Amino acid sequence: LMGQPDVTTPKGLRDRALIELLYATGMRVSELVGLRPAGVNLEASYLTCTGKGDKQRIVPIGDQAAEWVTRYIRDSRPILIGKRSSPRLFVNARGGAGLTRVGFWKILRSYATPLGLARSLSPHVLRHSFATHLIERGADLRAIQVMLGHADLSTTEIYTHVLEQRMRTMYDRFHPRA
């Protein structure tokens, strides 16, 4: 999926930055498209996003996502936005207006379809993958809760069920007395 956008074009570079950032941060799609340039601190590798109930939170950004967002800001956004201005970090390819949730869904679907993933892939799947991959690698559940912007830890605990299922599968597969 990450390799699908043609990063030699302004639109493709934007799309790669969008997908990388969504997976790297676990943001909701509404938070992603609502990002403001001032809310992204690439030098310190974090962003500030506004979630449900207008609550703001700080989320770390990985090196790869930061690199793609840097390239987008430097090489693509000025072309897409043209002479207009936008308070949003990510803009559409038709006049530079702020990208919408539906617009992002269409972008994601356009890259998922050739891979045969259109039916199973959504922005929320990338959010789920973010959390699941952190859990699988031993991340603290409370830290994941904060990064996802969950008000209650029980909402985040669903990801531990995925890990428990995976452990059971591994146990059944590899233990000699299973």
Solvent accessible surface area in square Angstrom, and as a share of the most:
residue,aa,sasa,rsa
1,L,49,0.25
2,M,50,0.22
3,G,63,0.60
4,Q,71,0.32
5,P,7,0.04
6,D,79,0.41
7,V,40,0.23
8,T,121,0.70
9,T,54,0.32
10,P,42,0.26
11,K,94,0.40
12,G,3,0.03
13,L,8,0.04
14,R,5,0.02
15,D,0,0.00
16,R,40,0.15
17,A,0,0.00
18,L,0,0.00
19,I,0,0.00
20,E,12,0.05
21,L,0,0.00
22,L,0,0.00
23,Y,68,0.26
24,A,30,0.23
25,T,0,0.00
26,G,0,0.00
27,M,1,0.00
28,R,41,0.15
29,V,18,0.10
30,S,53,0.34
31,E,5,0.02
32,L,0,0.00
33,V,8,0.05
34,G,30,0.29
35,L,4,0.02
36,R,121,0.44
37,P,56,0.35
38,A,105,0.81
39,G,17,0.16
40,V,19,0.11
41,N,56,0.29
42,L,42,0.21
43,E,176,0.79
44,A,59,0.46
45,S,38,0.24
46,Y,72,0.28
47,L,0,0.00
48,T,40,0.23
49,C,2,0.01
50,T,62,0.36
51,G,12,0.12
52,K,148,0.63
53,G,72,0.70
54,D,120,0.62
55,K,135,0.57
56,Q,128,0.57
57,R,27,0.10
58,I,105,0.53
59,V,0,0.00
60,P,70,0.44
61,I,7,0.04
62,G,36,0.35
63,D,123,0.64
64,Q,128,0.57
65,A,2,0.01
66,A,12,0.09
67,E,90,0.40
68,W,32,0.11
69,V,0,0.00
70,T,49,0.29
71,R,66,0.24
72,Y,0,0.00
73,I,65,0.33
74,R,143,0.52
75,D,62,0.32
76,S,0,0.00
77,R,38,0.14
78,P,71,0.45
79,I,115,0.59
80,L,20,0.10
81,I,17,0.09
82,G,47,0.45
83,K,211,0.89
84,R,142,0.52
85,S,105,0.68
86,S,20,0.13
87,P,88,0.56
88,R,74,0.27
89,L,1,0.00
90,F,0,0.00
91,V,0,0.00
92,N,25,0.13
93,A,45,0.35
94,R,196,0.72
95,G,38,0.37
96,G,1,0.01
97,A,39,0.31
98,G,19,0.19
99,L,7,0.03
100,T,77,0.45
101,R,127,0.46
102,V,94,0.54
103,G,18,0.18
104,F,0,0.00
105,W,90,0.32
106,K,138,0.58
107,I,15,0.08
108,L,3,0.01
109,R,120,0.44
110,S,62,0.40
111,Y,30,0.11
112,A,1,0.01
113,T,76,0.44
114,P,97,0.61
115,L,73,0.36
116,G,67,0.64
117,L,68,0.34
118,A,24,0.19
119,R,244,0.89
120,S,78,0.50
121,L,23,0.12
122,S,20,0.13
123,P,6,0.04
124,H,111,0.50
125,V,57,0.32
126,L,13,0.06
127,R,8,0.03
128,H,65,0.29
129,S,25,0.16
130,F,14,0.06
131,A,0,0.00
132,T,13,0.08
133,H,63,0.28
134,L,51,0.26
135,I,12,0.06
136,E,56,0.25
137,R,181,0.66
138,G,65,0.63
139,A,35,0.28
140,D,90,0.47
141,L,36,0.18
142,R,134,0.49
143,A,41,0.32
144,I,0,0.00
145,Q,13,0.06
146,V,68,0.39
147,M,30,0.13
148,L,0,0.00
149,G,30,0.28
150,H,26,0.12
151,A,96,0.74
152,D,78,0.40
153,L,66,0.33
154,S,72,0.47
155,T,69,0.40
156,T,0,0.00
157,E,76,0.34
158,I,109,0.55
159,Y,8,0.03
160,T,41,0.24
161,H,96,0.43
162,V,42,0.24
163,L,48,0.24
164,E,95,0.43
165,Q,102,0.45
166,R,117,0.43
167,M,110,0.49
168,R,145,0.53
169,T,80,0.47
170,M,71,0.32
171,Y,99,0.37
172,D,71,0.37
173,R,167,0.61
174,F,130,0.54
175,H,78,0.35
176,P,126,0.79
177,R,214,0.78
178,A,74,0.57
